[in-house]
Amino acid sequence: MPKYTVVLLRHEDMGGEPYIAYVESESDSKAVKAAREEVFAADKKDGLHEDLFVKPQLTDYRALVVFTGHPDLVYLP
């Protein structure tokens, strides 16, 4: 199955921070769905949904860009 790197943006009520997911999927659109499910579950587990009046939905995580493959880490400051 092809590998994808998906960059999502969290909802502004959760800080609007980016999330990078490395997923394997049949297509780029399914990769975005898998990445959204991954970050949604992670944020829920970390308690980021608890204090929000309006609970986030999967579509609240905006896909910024999708790359084919998983990059090799070259430098981490």
C-alpha positions as CSV (number, residue, x, y, z in Angstrom):
1,M,0.0,0.0,0.0
2,P,1.4,3.5,-0.8
3,K,2.7,5.7,1.9
4,Y,1.6,9.3,2.4
5,T,2.6,12.2,4.6
6,V,-0.4,14.3,5.6
7,V,-0.1,17.8,7.3
8,L,-3.3,18.8,9.1
9,L,-4.2,21.9,11.0
10,R,-6.1,21.5,14.2
11,H,-9.2,23.6,14.9
12,E,-8.4,27.1,16.2
13,D,-10.2,26.2,19.5
14,M,-7.5,23.6,20.0
15,G,-4.7,26.0,19.3
16,G,-4.6,25.8,15.5
17,E,-1.4,23.7,15.7
18,P,-0.2,21.5,12.8
19,Y,-0.2,17.7,13.0
20,I,1.9,15.5,10.7
21,A,0.7,12.0,10.1
22,Y,2.6,9.2,8.3
23,V,0.0,6.8,6.9
24,E,-0.4,4.0,4.4
25,S,-3.5,4.2,2.3
26,E,-5.0,3.2,-1.1
27,S,-5.3,6.9,-2.2
28,D,-4.6,10.4,-1.1
29,S,-8.2,11.1,-0.1
30,K,-8.2,8.0,2.1
31,A,-4.8,9.1,3.5
32,V,-6.4,12.4,4.7
33,K,-9.3,10.4,6.3
34,A,-6.8,8.1,8.1
35,A,-4.7,11.1,9.3
36,R,-7.8,12.9,10.6
37,E,-8.9,9.7,12.5
38,E,-5.4,9.4,13.9
39,V,-5.2,13.0,15.2
40,F,-8.8,13.0,16.4
41,A,-8.1,9.9,18.5
42,A,-4.8,11.3,19.8
43,D,-6.3,14.6,20.8
44,K,-9.3,12.9,22.5
45,K,-6.9,10.7,24.4
46,D,-4.9,13.7,25.5
47,G,-8.1,15.4,26.7
48,L,-8.0,18.3,24.2
49,H,-11.7,17.9,23.5
50,E,-12.9,18.0,27.1
51,D,-13.1,21.7,27.7
52,L,-14.6,22.7,24.4
53,F,-18.2,23.8,24.2
54,V,-18.6,22.6,20.6
55,K,-17.0,19.1,20.3
56,P,-14.7,18.8,17.2
57,Q,-15.5,16.7,14.2
58,L,-13.1,14.9,11.9
59,T,-13.7,17.6,9.2
60,D,-12.5,20.3,11.7
61,Y,-9.0,19.1,11.0
62,R,-8.0,20.9,7.8
63,A,-5.7,19.1,5.4
64,L,-3.0,21.5,4.3
65,V,-0.9,19.3,2.1
66,V,-0.4,15.6,1.2
67,F,2.9,14.2,0.1
68,T,3.5,10.8,-1.4
69,G,6.0,8.8,0.6
70,H,7.5,9.2,4.1
71,P,10.5,11.6,4.3
72,D,13.8,10.8,5.8
73,L,14.6,13.0,8.7
74,V,17.7,14.9,7.8
75,Y,18.0,17.5,10.6
76,L,16.2,18.0,13.8
77,P,17.2,21.3,15.7
